[in-house]
Amino acid sequence: MAKVNRRRIFLGALAGFVVWAAWGFFIHYFLLHDKYVEAQGSGALLSEVDYPKFLGLWLLVLLGLSYVGARIYAGFRGTHGPGPHTALRAGVLLAFAAAIPVNIAASTWSPGHLIFGWGWILDLAVGSILATFVAAWLYKD
């Protein structure tokens, strides 16, 4: 089995996390903000967070997922070769696992607007792919 550069994986994960967090802010602030306010006003969403440490935990989860994307890419390089096609494969795998199942379930059972499920999928799926591309760009054996 080929050795991976753990330092570069971690560096890529950090950089990917920054890009993913910025992407998520864009989605939640510019795409979903007005719908959040509307849903909070109607009682479909809580108006105050139930778990005050959510943001910190969420960012930690995104960092962990960014690490997973970087690690998948580093592992794939040996069989698929380095480059953007391999990064896309790794990012799509992470996107599917991180975004699709939970948000389909949440959208199905949530009293809120369907835009939330699609927005959350967009946040997690595109964020996964972007983070993995950034990690791949920074990765060196």
N, C-alpha and C positions, 0 to 999 in steps of 0.2 A: 504494500500500500504506500502511496506517495505521501510524503510529509507535507503539511500545510504550514504556512507562515501565520502563526497565531497572532503575532503583533499586528500584521496587516489586516487580518480578519477583524480584530478589535477596532483598529483605526477606521476601517470601512464601515463597521457597525455604527461607530459614533457619528461619522459623516452622514451615513444613510439615515440615522435617527434624526439628525437636524433637518434634513430635507423632508422626511416623513412628517415631523412635527409641524413644519411650516406648511406643508400641503394640507394636513388636517386642520390647522387653524384657518386656512383659506376656505376649505369646504364648510366648516362649521360656522364661521363668521359671515362669509359672503353668500353662501348658498342656503344654509339652513337657519340662520339667526332669526329671521322674521317668522318662520314656521315654528321655531322653538317658543318664541314669545306668544304666538297665537295659541299653541298647544298648552302652554302653561296657564294662559288666561282662561282657557276652557276646562282646565283640570285634567286634560289628557296626559300631561307631564307634570312632575313635581315642580313647584316654583322655587324651591330651595333644595340643595343637594341633601340627600339622605346620608351620604358618606362623605364627610368633609375632606378626607385625604384622597378622594377619587383622582384629582388631577395628577398628583404625584405618582400614584399607583399606575395610572394610565400611561404616563410618560415612561415609567419603568418597564411596562409591558411593551411599549413601542421600541424601546432600546433592546429588549430581549428579542423581539421579533426581527429587528434589524440585524442582530447578531445571527439569528437563525438563517436569514437570507444570505448574509455574507458567508456563513459556514457551508450552506448548500452550494453556493457558487464555487467556493474553493474546492469542495469535494467533486463537483461536476467537471472541473477543468481537466482532470486526468482522463476522463472518458469522452467528453464532448469538446474539449479544446477550449482555450481562453477566448474571450470576446463577447460581443453584445448578444449573439444568439444564445450562448450559454447563460448569460445573465438573465435574458428574457425567460428561458426555460425555468431557471431557479426562482425568479420572481413570480412567475405565473403559478408555480406549485405553492409557494408561500401565500400568494394572494388567495388562491382557492381555499386553502386550509384556514387562513386567518379571517376571511371576509364572508364567504358565501353561506356556509351552514348556519351560523349563529344569526346572521342578519335576515336570512329567509324566515327562520323561526320567529325572530323578534318582530318582523314586519307582519307576519301572519297573525300573531297573538296580541299585537299592540293596538290600543285604541287610537293611536296617533295617525297622522297622514302617512301614506306610503312613501312620500318623499324622504322620510327619515331612513327607512330601510335602504333605499337606493343611495342616499347620501352617505350613509355609513359604509355601504359596500364600496362606493366610489373612494371614500377616505381610505379604507383598509386595503382594497385591491390595488388601486393606483399607487398608494403609499408603499405597499410591499414591493411593487415592481420598481418604483423610483429608488427606494432604499437599496435594493439589490443591485441596480445599475450603478449607483454611486459606489457601493462597496466593491463591485467588480472593477470599476475604473481605477480604484485605489489599490487593488490587490496586486501584489507581486510575489512570485515564489521566493 
